[in-house]
Amino acid sequence: MSKEDDNKAIVGRWFTRFWGEECDLSVVDELAAPDMLLKYSLHEPRRGREDIKAFMTGFRNAFPDLNFWGAADLIAEGDFVVGRWEGGGTHTGPAFGDFLAGTLPPASGRKMHFTGTTVLRLKNGKIVEEVGLDDGVTALTQLGLIKTV
């Protein structure tokens, strides 16, 4: 397999095991570099394995049915892999204040479903950076944290 194929296989496992329907946090130690950067527009950037695990633990506690899946084949070039995705969940858990636009009260019952594109950079078989552009306006509107005109 080529480097690109190897990188796509790693990212595919990351998307399935970290962002998929059932999150397995052991995948962070397995596939993420120790100082990995995780950055999306909805949340503060996260750096390092423990910070990334804490982020996902809180996100999944607040949205127990959280699930994201691929919307197109992964594209790879050199150290970079690009993926399009969609997903979301229902806020039935504790208050959630990790969104930059505000805090949800406990068990709001609000649902979010949105899309995005993510670029991941790998080095020596580990993910060093995941930077995504998500449709945060849609998600935040659905959650009632912003209003559109």
C-alpha positions in Angstrom: 0.0 0.0 0.0 1.1 3.6 -0.6 1.6 6.2 2.1 -1.7 7.8 1.1 -3.5 4.4 1.4 -2.0 3.9 4.8 -3.0 7.4 5.9 -6.6 6.9 4.6 -6.8 3.6 6.6 -5.7 5.4 9.8 -8.1 8.3 9.3 -10.9 5.9 8.4 -10.3 4.1 11.7 -10.2 7.4 13.6 -13.5 8.6 12.1 -15.2 5.3 12.9 -13.8 4.7 16.4 -13.6 8.3 17.7 -16.4 10.2 15.8 -18.7 7.2 15.0 -21.7 5.9 16.8 -19.7 4.1 19.5 -16.7 6.1 20.7 -13.6 4.1 21.9 -11.3 6.6 23.6 -8.4 4.1 23.4 -8.1 5.1 19.7 -6.8 8.4 20.9 -3.7 6.8 22.4 -3.4 4.5 19.4 -3.7 6.9 16.5 -3.2 10.5 17.8 0.2 12.0 18.3 0.9 13.0 21.9 0.4 16.8 21.1 -2.3 16.4 18.4 -4.3 19.5 17.6 -8.1 19.2 17.2 -9.8 22.3 15.9 -13.4 23.1 14.8 -15.2 26.4 14.7 -17.8 25.3 17.3 -15.3 24.7 20.1 -12.1 25.9 21.6 -9.1 24.2 20.0 -7.9 21.1 21.9 -4.3 19.9 22.2 -2.9 16.6 23.4 -4.4 13.3 24.0 -5.9 13.9 27.4 -7.5 17.2 26.4 -9.0 15.5 23.3 -10.4 12.6 25.4 -11.9 15.1 27.9 -13.5 17.0 25.1 -15.1 13.9 23.6 -16.2 12.6 27.0 -18.1 15.8 27.8 -19.5 16.0 24.2 -20.8 12.5 24.4 -22.2 12.9 27.9 -24.2 15.8 26.7 -25.2 14.2 23.4 -25.3 10.4 24.1 -26.5 9.6 20.5 -23.7 11.7 18.9 -22.6 10.2 15.6 -20.7 11.4 12.6 -20.1 9.4 9.3 -18.4 9.9 6.0 -20.3 11.6 3.2 -17.7 10.9 0.5 -14.6 8.9 -0.1 -11.5 10.1 1.7 -8.9 12.0 -0.4 -5.2 11.7 0.4 -2.1 13.5 -0.8 1.2 13.1 1.0 0.7 13.6 4.7 -2.8 15.0 4.3 -6.2 13.3 4.3 -9.5 15.2 3.6 -12.9 13.9 4.5 -16.5 15.1 4.1 -18.9 14.1 6.8 -22.3 14.7 8.3 -23.8 13.9 11.7 -25.1 15.2 14.9 -27.1 14.2 18.0 -29.7 15.1 20.6 -28.8 17.0 23.7 -30.3 14.8 26.5 -27.5 14.9 28.9 -26.1 17.5 31.4 -25.6 21.2 30.7 -23.1 21.7 27.9 -20.9 24.8 27.8 -18.3 23.8 25.3 -19.8 25.7 22.4 -18.1 29.1 21.8 -21.6 30.6 21.2 -23.1 29.6 24.6 -24.3 27.0 27.0 -27.1 24.5 26.7 -29.2 23.9 29.9 -29.4 20.3 31.0 -31.4 17.9 28.7 -32.6 20.6 26.3 -33.9 17.9 23.9 -32.6 20.0 21.0 -31.2 18.1 18.0 -28.4 19.1 15.7 -27.6 17.7 12.2 -24.9 19.4 10.2 -22.1 18.7 7.7 -18.4 19.6 7.4 -15.1 19.0 5.8 -12.0 18.0 7.8 -8.3 18.0 6.9 -6.1 15.7 8.9 -2.3 15.8 8.8 -0.3 12.6 9.7 3.3 12.1 10.6 4.9 8.6 11.1 1.5 7.0 11.2 0.0 9.3 13.8 -2.6 12.1 13.5 -0.9 15.3 14.4 -3.6 17.7 13.4 -7.4 17.6 12.6 -8.8 20.9 11.5 -12.4 21.0 10.3 -14.7 23.5 8.8 -18.2 22.7 10.0 -21.6 24.2 9.3 -21.6 25.6 12.8 -24.3 28.2 12.0 -26.8 25.3 11.2 -25.9 23.4 14.4 -26.0 26.5 16.6 -29.3 27.6 15.1 -30.8 24.1 15.6 -29.6 24.2 19.2 -31.2 27.6 19.8 -27.8 29.3 20.6 -28.0 31.7 17.7 -31.0 33.1 15.8 -31.1 33.7 12.1 -33.0 36.5 10.5 
